[in-house]
Amino acid sequence: MDFKAVLHVLGAMLIFIGGSLTFPIAVSLYYGDGDLYPFVTSLVIIIISGFAFWWFTPADRELRSREGFAVVSFGWLALAAFGALPFVLSSASLSYTDAFFETMSGFTTTGATILTDVESLPHGLLFWRSFTHWLGGMGIILLSLAILPMLGVGGMQLFKAEVPGPSVDKIQPRIQDTAKILWGVYVMLSIVESTLLWFGGMTVFDALCHTFGTMATGGFSTKNAGIMHFQSAYIEYVIAFFMLLAGANFALHYRFLQRKATAYQKNTEFRSYIGIILSVTLFLMVITHIQNFYDYSEAFRKGLFQVVSLMTTTGFHSADYELWSTPAQFLLVMLMFIGGCAGSTGGGIKVVRIVLIFKHLAAQLKRLVHPHAVIPVRLNNKSVSREAITDILGFLLVYMLLFAISSFVMTLMGLDLISSVSTVISTLGNIGPGIGTIGPTENFAHIPAAGKWFLSFLMLAGRLEIFTVLIIFNRHFWIR
């Protein structure tokens, strides 16, 4: 392990994050809420620390795969550790445990919160809280690759470590060009959504903060009641539409913008993604109407919003779905496991993995009847290698094993069974709200301190799809 090369890149990342504090500083100056000092102090501490790492380590070291994994894992930890400073120094006076949990939840786009009254926070702190979503959504490393030329060397190692889905989709031959394109689409969609929300009656501040939470599939809101605060069908539909886009592969958006109109239609994962959303939405529409919760039009809107929000792992809510029937809640929990598409800002197992697992099972059943037949597994009319299927099955096994062990750990923290399982689903899948004591109208404030640190680890593992984090616990990773 070339520790100096790792520290050099971590230093550059900290300098960037310190510089990003200028945005909440500007918000603080505009509103004059008295939270300027915490941000200025945090900026100075982070910039000095980052500059020290960067200046006193050599710049001519090449990043190999091993260093790439280390930069990503320790980079996200460092960002959460330093990004928590404004919460600790502000009038919110959070303990460092709570501040780290909230910041890790922000950067990993989980949206789990320990705050009981977000509306009492100053505007600068609320902006930073939501801005961590937006930065973490497309990825700090991707942004660094797009704007910091010094990360061009070894860039593919960082890209693979942070975007470890079933396949790494390079839109352009140079990884920096790919990062710039993905961030360009991300910024463009963010501008369009914030404009539409502003037209719908939100203030510019609320429109920006909710856009950050939507495009990053994060879920932090500036209101205690979340989206229910606005009581607007227009706002619900706008946010639902952009959550749906954020949960899809951003490479498809880019191809569509290149006037490749059939990009979505030809993609098996996207068709499955839309099919699942529509099927569950229609079921919820019928069942909530039968239970006399809503008329059909409102039942469709509420069902669609909750389905898109939880499947894309955003975590916004426009209804208290814990009041719905048990079958409805069961389906919503299943969506939390599935998650968004590969190449999206969403978490979870990912739709493409679920699709390939079912295709593999179908092929296995055919082989039982025709043992000598060659039956390939295909995705988008291309054969999928056995190695890829093996990797997906391995990921699913590790994901469910980590889910089971972590749920047991949370029972040791004093939580009931439903809440223990729910906290793990919501953090490992980067979702935010769940059921039980962390439902859409509750939060994580009651979790013991040890539990918050453990759940913070699950947020990071879920955001980096487990293996990028687990590999650093392997002793062979540190041995030449």
C-alpha positions in Angstrom: 0.0 0.0 0.0 1.4 3.4 -1.0 0.1 5.4 1.9 1.7 8.6 0.7 -0.2 8.4 -2.6 -3.5 7.8 -0.7 -2.9 10.7 1.7 -2.1 13.0 -1.2 -5.4 12.3 -2.9 -7.3 12.5 0.4 -5.7 15.9 1.0 -7.0 17.2 -2.4 -10.5 15.9 -1.6 -10.5 17.7 1.7 -9.5 20.9 0.1 -12.4 20.5 -2.3 -14.9 19.8 0.4 -13.6 22.7 2.5 -14.0 24.9 -0.6 -17.6 23.7 -1.0 -18.4 25.2 2.4 -18.4 28.6 0.7 -22.0 27.8 -0.6 -23.6 27.4 2.9 -21.4 30.4 4.0 -23.1 32.5 1.3 -26.5 31.2 2.4 -25.7 32.1 6.0 -24.6 35.6 5.0 -27.9 36.1 3.0 -30.2 35.0 5.8 -28.2 36.2 8.7 -29.2 33.4 11.0 -26.0 33.6 13.1 -24.4 30.3 11.8 -21.6 32.0 9.9 -18.9 31.3 12.6 -19.3 27.5 12.5 -18.9 27.4 8.8 -15.9 29.7 8.6 -14.2 27.8 11.4 -14.9 24.5 9.8 -13.6 25.7 6.4 -10.3 26.8 7.9 -9.8 23.5 9.8 -10.7 21.4 6.7 -8.6 23.4 4.3 -5.5 23.4 6.6 -5.8 19.7 7.2 -6.3 18.9 3.5 -3.4 21.2 2.5 -1.2 19.5 5.0 -2.0 16.0 3.6 -1.5 17.3 0.0 1.6 19.4 0.4 3.7 17.0 2.4 3.1 14.0 0.2 4.5 13.3 -3.3 2.3 14.0 -6.3 4.0 11.7 -8.8 2.7 8.4 -7.4 0.4 6.2 -9.6 -2.8 4.9 -8.0 -3.2 1.2 -8.4 -6.4 -0.7 -7.7 -5.4 -1.2 -4.0 -4.8 2.5 -3.5 -8.1 3.2 -5.4 -10.1 1.2 -2.9 -8.3 2.8 0.0 -8.9 6.3 -1.3 -12.6 5.7 -1.8 -13.2 4.0 1.6 -11.1 6.3 3.7 -12.1 9.3 1.6 -15.7 8.9 2.4 -14.9 8.4 6.1 -12.7 11.6 6.1 -15.5 13.6 4.4 -18.0 12.5 7.0 -15.6 13.1 9.8 -14.7 16.7 8.7 -18.1 17.5 7.2 -19.6 16.9 10.6 -17.8 20.0 12.1 -20.5 22.6 11.2 -23.1 20.5 13.1 -20.9 20.3 16.2 -20.0 24.0 16.2 -23.4 25.3 15.3 -26.3 26.3 17.5 -27.7 22.8 17.0 -24.9 21.6 19.4 -25.0 18.0 18.3 -22.7 15.4 19.9 -20.0 14.3 17.5 -21.7 10.9 17.2 -24.9 12.5 16.1 -23.1 14.9 13.8 -21.1 12.1 12.2 -24.3 10.0 11.7 -26.1 13.0 10.1 -23.2 13.8 7.8 -22.5 10.2 6.8 -26.3 9.9 6.1 -26.0 13.0 3.9 -22.9 12.1 1.9 -24.1 8.5 1.3 -27.6 9.8 0.3 -29.3 7.7 3.0 -31.5 10.4 4.5 -31.7 8.9 7.9 -31.8 11.7 10.5 -31.5 12.1 14.2 -32.9 15.6 14.1 -36.4 16.0 15.7 -37.0 19.7 14.6 -35.2 20.5 11.3 -37.2 23.7 10.9 -35.5 25.2 14.0 -32.1 24.9 12.3 -30.5 28.0 10.6 -30.7 28.2 6.8 -26.9 27.7 6.3 -26.9 24.4 8.2 -30.0 23.2 6.4 -28.4 24.0 3.1 -25.2 22.2 4.0 -27.2 19.2 5.2 -28.9 18.9 1.8 -25.8 19.9 -0.2 -24.0 16.8 1.3 -26.7 14.7 -0.5 -26.0 16.4 -3.8 -22.3 16.1 -3.6 -22.4 12.4 -2.5 -25.2 11.5 -5.0 -23.1 11.4 -8.2 -20.0 10.8 -6.0 -17.2 12.8 -4.6 -14.7 10.8 -6.4 -16.5 11.3 -9.8 -16.6 15.0 -9.2 -12.9 15.0 -8.3 -12.1 13.1 -11.5 -14.0 15.7 -13.5 -12.4 18.8 -12.1 -9.0 17.8 -10.6 -6.5 16.8 -13.4 -4.1 15.5 -10.8 -6.5 12.6 -10.3 -6.3 11.6 -13.9 -3.6 9.1 -13.1 -5.2 6.0 -11.6 -8.6 7.5 -12.3 -10.1 4.2 -13.5 -9.2 2.6 -10.2 -11.1 5.3 -8.3 -14.0 5.0 -10.7 -14.3 1.2 -10.3 -14.0 1.5 -6.6 -16.8 4.0 -6.2 -19.1 2.8 -9.0 -18.8 -1.0 -8.3 -22.0 -2.1 -10.0 -22.4 -5.1 -12.3 -20.6 -3.2 -15.0 -18.6 0.0 -15.3 -20.2 2.0 -18.1 -17.5 4.3 -19.6 -19.3 6.7 -22.0 -16.0 8.1 -23.3 -12.6 6.5 -23.6 -11.1 8.9 -21.0 -12.4 8.4 -17.5 -12.3 12.2 -16.9 -14.6 12.8 -19.9 -17.0 10.2 -18.6 -17.1 11.8 -15.2 -17.7 15.3 -16.7 -20.5 14.0 -18.9 -22.3 12.2 -15.9 -21.9 15.3 -13.8 -23.1 17.5 -16.6 -26.4 15.5 -16.9 -26.7 15.6 -13.1 -26.4 19.4 -13.0 -28.7 19.9 -15.9 -31.5 17.8 -14.4 -31.0 19.5 -11.0 -31.5 23.0 -12.6 -34.6 21.9 -14.4 -36.2 20.3 -11.2 -35.4 23.3 -9.0 -36.9 25.6 -11.5 -40.1 23.5 -11.7 -40.4 23.4 -7.9 -39.9 27.1 -7.7 -42.8 27.6 -10.2 -44.9 25.3 -8.0 -44.7 27.6 -5.1 -41.6 26.6 -3.2 -39.1 29.3 -2.2 -35.8 29.2 -4.1 -34.1 27.8 -0.9 -36.6 25.0 -0.5 -36.6 24.2 -4.2 -32.8 23.8 -4.2 -32.7 21.7 -1.0 -35.4 19.4 -2.2 -33.7 19.1 -5.6 -30.5 18.1 -3.9 -32.4 15.4 -2.0 -34.3 14.2 -5.1 -31.5 14.0 -7.7 -29.1 12.4 -5.1 -32.0 10.0 -4.0 -31.2 11.2 -0.5 -34.4 12.4 1.1 -33.4 15.2 3.6 -36.2 17.9 3.7 -36.2 21.4 5.2 -39.6 20.7 6.7 -40.5 18.5 9.7 -43.5 16.9 7.8 -41.4 16.4 4.7 -43.2 16.7 1.4 -46.5 16.4 3.2 -45.9 20.0 4.4 -46.6 21.5 1.0 -49.9 19.7 0.3 -49.4 20.1 -3.4 -50.2 17.4 -6.0 -48.0 19.4 -8.5 -44.9 19.2 -6.2 -45.5 15.5 -5.6 -45.6 14.7 -9.3 -42.5 16.8 -10.1 -40.5 15.2 -7.3 -41.7 11.7 -8.2 -40.7 12.2 -11.9 -37.2 13.4 -11.0 -36.8 10.6 -8.4 -37.7 8.2 -11.2 -35.0 9.8 -13.4 -32.4 9.7 -10.6 -33.1 6.0 -10.0 -32.3 5.2 -13.7 -28.9 4.8 -15.3 -27.5 8.3 -16.1 -25.8 6.9 -19.1 -29.2 6.3 -20.6 -30.1 9.9 -20.0 -27.0 11.0 -21.8 -27.8 8.8 -24.8 -31.3 10.1 -24.9 -30.0 13.7 -24.9 -27.8 12.6 -27.8 -31.1 12.0 -29.7 -31.0 8.3 -29.3 -34.8 8.1 -28.6 -34.8 4.3 -28.1 -32.2 4.3 -25.4 -34.7 3.6 -22.7 -36.9 1.3 -24.7 -34.1 -1.1 -25.6 -32.7 -1.3 -22.1 -33.9 -4.4 -20.3 -33.1 -3.0 -16.8 -35.0 0.2 -17.4 -38.1 -1.6 -18.7 -38.0 -3.9 -15.7 -37.6 -0.8 -13.4 -40.6 0.9 -14.9 -42.6 -2.3 -14.9 -42.0 -2.9 -11.2 -42.9 0.7 -10.3 -46.2 0.7 -12.3 -47.3 -2.8 -11.0 -46.8 -2.0 -7.4 -48.3 1.5 -7.8 -51.5 0.1 -9.3 -51.8 -2.5 -6.5 -51.4 0.2 -3.9 -53.8 2.5 -5.6 -56.5 -0.2 -5.5 -55.8 -1.4 -1.9 -55.6 2.1 -0.4 -58.9 3.1 -2.2 -60.6 -0.1 -1.0 -59.5 0.8 2.6 -61.1 4.3 2.1 -57.8 6.2 2.5 -58.2 8.1 -0.8 -60.2 8.4 -4.0 -58.6 6.8 -7.0 -56.7 9.9 -8.3 -55.2 10.6 -4.9 -54.6 6.9 -4.3 -52.6 6.7 -7.5 -50.5 9.8 -6.6 -49.8 8.7 -3.1 -49.0 5.2 -4.2 -46.7 6.3 -7.0 -44.8 8.8 -4.8 -44.1 6.2 -2.1 -43.2 3.5 -4.6 -40.8 5.6 -6.5 -39.3 7.2 -3.4 -38.6 3.8 -1.6 -37.5 1.9 -4.7 -35.1 4.6 -5.8 -34.0 4.7 -2.1 -34.8 8.4 -1.9 -36.8 8.3 1.3 -39.2 11.3 0.8 -42.7 10.6 2.0 -46.0 12.2 1.1 -48.1 9.9 3.3 -47.7 7.8 6.4 -47.6 4.4 4.8 -47.4 2.7 8.2 -51.2 3.3 8.4 -51.7 1.2 5.2 -52.4 -2.5 5.2 -49.8 -5.1 5.9 -49.6 -6.3 2.3 -49.0 -2.8 1.2 -46.2 -2.3 3.7 -44.7 -5.7 2.7 -44.4 -4.6 -0.9 -42.8 -1.3 0.0 -40.2 -3.2 2.1 -39.4 -5.5 -0.9 -38.9 -2.4 -3.0 -36.3 -1.2 -0.5 -34.2 -4.3 -1.1 -34.4 -4.0 -4.9 -33.3 -0.4 -5.2 -32.6 1.6 -8.3 -30.7 0.9 -11.6 -27.0 0.4 -12.0 -25.4 3.7 -12.8 -28.0 5.7 -10.9 -27.7 7.6 -7.6 -29.9 5.0 -5.9 -28.9 2.3 -3.5 -30.1 -1.2 -2.9 -29.3 -4.5 -4.7 -30.0 -2.8 -8.1 -32.6 -3.9 -10.7 -30.1 -5.3 -13.1 -28.9 -7.8 -10.5 -32.4 -8.9 -9.8 -33.2 -9.3 -13.5 -30.0 -11.4 -14.1 -30.7 -13.6 -11.1 -34.2 -14.5 -12.5 -32.8 -15.0 -16.0 -30.1 -17.3 -14.5 -32.8 -19.3 -12.5 -34.8 -19.7 -15.7 -31.8 -20.9 -17.6 -31.0 -23.4 -14.8 -34.5 -24.8 -15.0 -34.2 -25.3 -18.7 -30.9 -27.1 -18.2 -32.6 -29.6 -15.9 -34.9 -30.5 -18.8 -32.2 -30.2 -21.5 -28.9 -31.0 -19.7 -26.8 -30.9 -22.9 -28.2 -27.6 -24.3 -26.2 -24.4 -24.3 -28.5 -21.8 -22.8 -26.8 -18.4 -22.3 -28.1 -15.7 -20.1 -28.7 -12.6 -22.1 -29.1 -8.9 -21.2 -29.9 -6.3 -23.9 -29.3 -9.0 -26.5 -25.8 -9.7 -25.3 -24.6 -12.8 -23.5 -23.6 -12.4 -19.9 -20.5 -14.3 -18.8 -20.6 -17.0 -16.1 -18.1 -14.9 -14.1 -20.5 -11.9 -14.1 -23.3 -14.2 -12.9 -21.0 -15.6 -10.2 -20.1 -12.1 -9.0 -23.8 -11.2 -8.8 -24.7 -14.3 -6.8 -21.7 -13.6 -4.5 -22.8 -10.0 -4.0 -26.4 -11.1 -3.2 -25.1 -13.7 -0.7 -22.8 -11.2 1.1 -25.6 -8.6 1.0 -28.1 -10.9 2.7 -25.5 -12.3 5.1 -24.6 -8.7 6.2 -28.3 -7.9 6.5 -28.9 -10.9 8.7 -25.9 -10.3 11.0 -26.5 -6.6 11.2 -30.2 -7.1 12.2 -29.0 -9.4 15.0 -26.5 -6.8 16.1 -29.3 -4.2 16.3 -31.4 -6.5 18.5 -28.5 -6.4 20.9 -28.9 -2.6 21.0 -32.3 -3.0 22.6 -34.5 -2.6 19.4 -37.5 -4.7 18.7 -37.3 -7.2 15.8 -39.2 -5.1 13.2 -37.2 -2.0 14.1 -33.9 -3.9 14.1 -34.6 -5.3 10.6 -35.9 -2.0 9.3 -32.9 0.1 10.5 -30.6 -2.3 8.7 -32.6 -2.2 5.4 -32.9 1.6 5.5 -29.2 2.2 6.1 -27.6 -0.7 4.1 -29.9 0.3 1.2 -29.3 4.0 1.7 -33.1 4.6 2.1 -33.7 6.6 5.3 -37.1 5.9 6.7 -38.4 2.4 7.3 -41.1 0.9 9.4 -41.4 0.4 13.2 -39.7 3.0 15.3 -38.0 4.6 12.3 -41.1 5.0 10.2 -41.8 8.0 7.9 -43.0 10.1 10.9 -40.1 9.0 13.2 -36.3 9.3 13.2 -33.1 7.7 14.5 -32.6 9.9 17.5 -33.5 7.0 19.9 -30.8 4.7 18.6 -28.0 4.2 21.1 -24.6 5.8 20.3 -23.0 2.4 19.5 -25.9 1.7 17.1 -25.4 5.0 15.3 -21.8 4.2 14.6 -22.7 0.8 13.4 -25.4 2.1 11.2 -23.0 4.7 9.8 -20.7 1.8 8.7 -23.7 0.2 7.0 -24.5 3.4 5.2 -20.9 3.5 3.8 -20.9 -0.2 2.9 -24.3 0.2 1.1 -23.2 3.3 -0.8 -20.0 1.6 -2.0 -21.8 -1.7 -2.5 -20.1 -3.6 0.3 -17.0 -5.1 -1.3 -15.1 -1.8 -1.6 -15.4 -1.4 2.2 -15.1 -5.0 3.2 -11.9 -5.5 1.2 -10.0 -3.2 3.6 -10.6 -5.7 6.4 -8.8 -8.4 4.4 -5.2 -8.8 5.7 -4.1 -9.6 2.2 -5.1 -6.2 1.1 -2.4 -4.7 3.2 0.4 -7.2 2.2 2.5 -6.8 -0.9 
